[in-house]
Amino acid sequence: MAEFAGSMNQKEEIKAEDTSAMETKENEPEEEETGPFVNLITQDGDSFTVAREKVQISELIRTMFDDSLDESDDPQEIPLPNLKSPVLVKVIEFCKHYHKEKMARIPEPIKYGLQVADVVQDWYGQFVDDLVSKKEFEMLFDLILAANYLDIKPLLDLTCATVGLLMMNKTPDQIREAFGIDEEFSPELYDQLLKENKWSTEPPVERPAPGEKKLIID
């Protein structure tokens, strides 16, 4: 999945002027944050200050923490040269919400007919549904790469499951059409997609009614 995401990422650059990813979700009140803080610095040179406890879900960022710092110290600078600013904004949005509400574990496999929103809390379902409904697939694939780079397993699970369900029961050519990819896949990627794409021989299950989702909370 990460290789497919990398291929997608090379097809089209995310427009720097697209600030939609930087908008705060409605009805998502900002919490007062307490330190110590970190400044996450992107490849664009932008700096984002966030409480350390909110981003410690990232195994990579956590290994960079200076444990000698406390709330009164200046924020520790942590460079993230592989990330663009709009992508990091979405990552921080995910991390902040995860700190308040741990995401339910996504079952493997998700039954054919269900959507990711059927197996996670509403906020997480909306997080990826917004990207899919707006056809912001480049951002979705960039989030897969970011989650892999930052070692944020819940975000990686959420985004990979979303893409996996979109690809289910589709040929490589149908996948290109679904994601709006004009270029032909390389023979290697084409063969990989044929091998890894999931096909269900079972009839689709009925999606749960609102309020009847069965979540796996570890």
VEXROSE-236443 format. One line per 5 residues: number of its first residue (from 1); their letters; for each residue x, y, z of C-alpha. Coordinates in Angstrom, 2 decimals, decimal comma. Last residue first. Layout:
VEXROSE-236443
NUM) a) X/Y/Z ~ ...
end
This chain:
VEXROSE-236443
218) diilk) -8,68/-2,11/23,23 ~ -11,97/-0,74/21,90 ~ -13,44/-2,77/19,03 ~ -16,54/-0,94/17,84 ~ -19,91/-2,45/17,02
213) kegpa) -21,89/0,27/15,25 ~ -25,56/0,46/16,15 ~ -25,91/4,21/16,76 ~ -26,68/4,98/13,14 ~ -27,81/1,80/11,35
208) prevp) -25,19/-0,80/10,56 ~ -24,19/-1,46/6,92 ~ -25,65/-4,61/5,43 ~ -23,14/-7,24/4,39 ~ -21,97/-7,53/0,80
203) petsw) -22,34/-11,00/-0,75 ~ -19,26/-13,20/-0,29 ~ -16,77/-13,82/-3,08 ~ -14,67/-10,90/-1,95 ~ -11,62/-9,83/-3,91
198) knekl) -8,75/-8,13/-2,18 ~ -6,04/-6,38/-4,18 ~ -2,59/-7,67/-3,29 ~ -1,68/-9,78/-6,32 ~ -3,39/-7,70/-9,01
193) lqdyl) -2,07/-4,54/-7,38 ~ 1,46/-5,94/-7,34 ~ 1,24/-6,96/-10,99 ~ 0,19/-3,43/-11,99 ~ 2,90/-1,94/-9,76
188) epsfe) 5,59/-4,00/-11,51 ~ 4,18/-3,37/-15,00 ~ 4,22/0,40/-14,29 ~ 0,77/1,87/-13,96 ~ -0,48/3,87/-16,94
183) edigf) -0,87/7,60/-16,39 ~ -4,29/9,22/-16,18 ~ -5,04/8,46/-12,53 ~ -8,48/9,73/-11,49 ~ -8,64/7,60/-8,35
178) aeriq) -11,61/5,48/-9,43 ~ -10,40/5,33/-13,06 ~ -6,94/4,11/-12,09 ~ -8,50/1,57/-9,74 ~ -10,74/0,33/-12,55
173) dptkn) -7,63/-0,24/-14,67 ~ -5,94/-2,10/-11,81 ~ -9,03/-4,32/-11,49 ~ -11,53/-3,52/-8,76 ~ -13,10/-5,85/-6,19
168) mmllg) -11,67/-3,81/-3,29 ~ -9,77/-0,68/-4,30 ~ -11,92/1,79/-2,36 ~ -11,92/-0,63/0,56 ~ -8,13/-0,76/0,55
163) vtact) -7,85/3,01/0,31 ~ -9,91/3,50/3,46 ~ -8,19/0,63/5,26 ~ -4,81/2,17/4,42 ~ -5,90/5,56/5,78
158) ldllp) -7,26/4,24/9,06 ~ -4,50/1,70/9,72 ~ -1,78/4,27/9,00 ~ -3,47/6,79/11,28 ~ -3,72/4,19/14,06
153) kidly) -0,08/3,09/13,52 ~ 1,61/6,48/13,72 ~ 5,20/5,62/12,72 ~ 6,11/9,13/11,57 ~ 7,23/7,90/8,14
148) naali) 4,39/5,37/7,80 ~ 1,81/7,89/8,96 ~ 3,26/10,46/6,57 ~ 3,19/8,03/3,62 ~ -0,42/7,11/4,33
143) ldflm) -1,24/10,78/4,85 ~ 0,27/11,59/1,46 ~ -2,02/8,95/-0,04 ~ -5,10/10,63/1,42 ~ -3,82/14,08/0,43
138) efekk) -3,36/12,91/-3,15 ~ -6,83/11,35/-3,02 ~ -8,61/14,61/-2,31 ~ -11,67/13,40/-4,19 ~ -13,88/15,74/-2,12
133) svldd) -16,01/12,80/-0,96 ~ -12,87/10,74/-0,34 ~ -11,11/13,39/1,74 ~ -14,19/14,17/3,81 ~ -14,82/10,45/4,31
128) vfqgy) -11,35/10,11/5,83 ~ -11,85/12,48/8,77 ~ -15,60/11,80/8,87 ~ -14,98/8,16/9,78 ~ -12,48/9,26/12,41
123) wdqvv) -14,96/11,65/14,00 ~ -17,80/9,11/13,90 ~ -15,96/6,43/15,87 ~ -14,54/3,50/13,92 ~ -16,00/0,35/12,34
118) davql) -18,84/1,68/10,16 ~ -16,89/4,77/9,05 ~ -14,37/2,43/7,42 ~ -17,14/1,28/5,10 ~ -18,94/-2,04/5,15
113) gykip) -20,08/-4,00/2,11 ~ -17,31/-6,57/2,24 ~ -16,38/-7,28/5,84 ~ -13,35/-5,41/7,13 ~ -10,46/-7,85/7,23
108) epira) -8,96/-7,28/9,64 ~ -10,91/-5,31/12,22 ~ -10,09/-1,62/12,76 ~ -9,25/-0,92/16,39 ~ -11,31/1,90/17,84
103) mkekh) -9,61/5,28/17,85 ~ -8,56/6,75/21,18 ~ -10,61/9,82/22,00 ~ -9,00/12,93/23,48 ~ -5,37/12,21/22,47
98) yhkcf) -6,69/10,74/19,22 ~ -8,29/14,11/18,50 ~ -5,01/15,95/18,84 ~ -3,15/13,34/16,81 ~ -5,61/13,49/13,90
93) eivkv) -5,47/17,28/13,66 ~ -1,69/17,11/13,95 ~ -1,57/14,73/10,98 ~ -3,90/16,97/8,97 ~ -1,67/20,00/9,62
88) lvpsk) 1,39/17,88/8,81 ~ -0,05/17,17/5,35 ~ -0,72/20,83/4,60 ~ 2,85/21,72/5,74 ~ 4,76/19,24/3,61
83) lnplp) 6,49/16,33/5,33 ~ 9,76/14,51/4,59 ~ 11,96/17,11/6,27 ~ 10,37/16,69/9,71 ~ 12,62/18,85/11,88
78) ieqpd) 11,94/18,83/15,64 ~ 12,50/22,10/17,48 ~ 12,00/21,92/21,25 ~ 9,61/24,54/22,54 ~ 11,16/27,07/24,94
73) dsedl) 11,32/25,89/28,53 ~ 8,73/26,65/31,21 ~ 6,71/23,48/30,64 ~ 9,70/21,18/31,12 ~ 12,70/20,06/29,11
68) sddfm) 15,11/17,33/30,28 ~ 13,12/14,69/28,40 ~ 14,35/15,96/25,04 ~ 11,91/14,22/22,73 ~ 13,33/12,84/19,47
63) trile) 12,27/9,23/20,05 ~ 8,72/10,49/20,59 ~ 8,67/12,09/17,15 ~ 9,41/8,77/15,46 ~ 6,97/6,74/17,57
58) siqvk) 4,20/9,18/16,75 ~ 1,51/8,81/19,42 ~ 3,67/11,32/21,32 ~ 1,99/14,03/19,27 ~ -0,53/15,41/21,76
53) eravt) 1,72/14,91/24,80 ~ 4,35/17,17/23,26 ~ 1,99/20,10/23,10 ~ 1,98/21,63/19,64 ~ 3,82/24,42/17,88
48) fsdgd) 3,85/24,19/14,10 ~ 6,82/25,60/12,18 ~ 6,90/26,19/8,43 ~ 10,19/25,68/6,60 ~ 8,51/24,05/3,59
43) qtiln) 10,16/20,72/4,49 ~ 8,21/20,89/7,73 ~ 9,25/22,01/11,21 ~ 7,46/20,61/14,25 ~ 7,96/22,98/17,18
38) vfpgt) 7,58/21,05/20,42 ~ 5,85/21,94/23,66 ~ 6,29/21,01/27,32 ~ 3,71/22,06/27,89 ~ 0,00/22,62/28,43
33) eeeep) -2,63/22,98/25,76 ~ -5,97/24,68/26,08 ~ -8,26/22,59/23,95 ~ -9,64/23,88/20,66 ~ -13,27/23,08/20,06
28) enekt) -14,10/20,72/17,17 ~ -17,63/21,75/16,21 ~ -16,40/22,75/12,78 ~ -13,13/21,17/11,72 ~ -10,20/23,55/11,79
23) emast) -9,09/24,70/8,37 ~ -5,51/23,88/7,45 ~ -6,42/21,14/5,00 ~ -8,45/23,66/3,02 ~ -5,32/25,76/2,55
18) deaki) -4,67/24,76/-1,04 ~ -2,05/27,32/-2,05 ~ 0,74/24,76/-1,83 ~ -0,96/22,58/-4,41 ~ -0,38/18,92/-3,67
13) eekqn) 2,02/17,53/-6,26 ~ 0,67/15,06/-8,81 ~ 1,88/11,69/-10,09 ~ 4,76/11,22/-7,63 ~ 2,41/10,91/-4,67
8) msgaf) 0,38/8,27/-6,50 ~ 3,46/6,10/-6,88 ~ 4,33/6,61/-3,23 ~ 0,81/5,62/-2,26 ~ 1,12/2,45/-4,32
3) eam) 4,43/1,69/-2,58 ~ 2,85/2,39/0,83 ~ 0,00/0,00/0,00
end
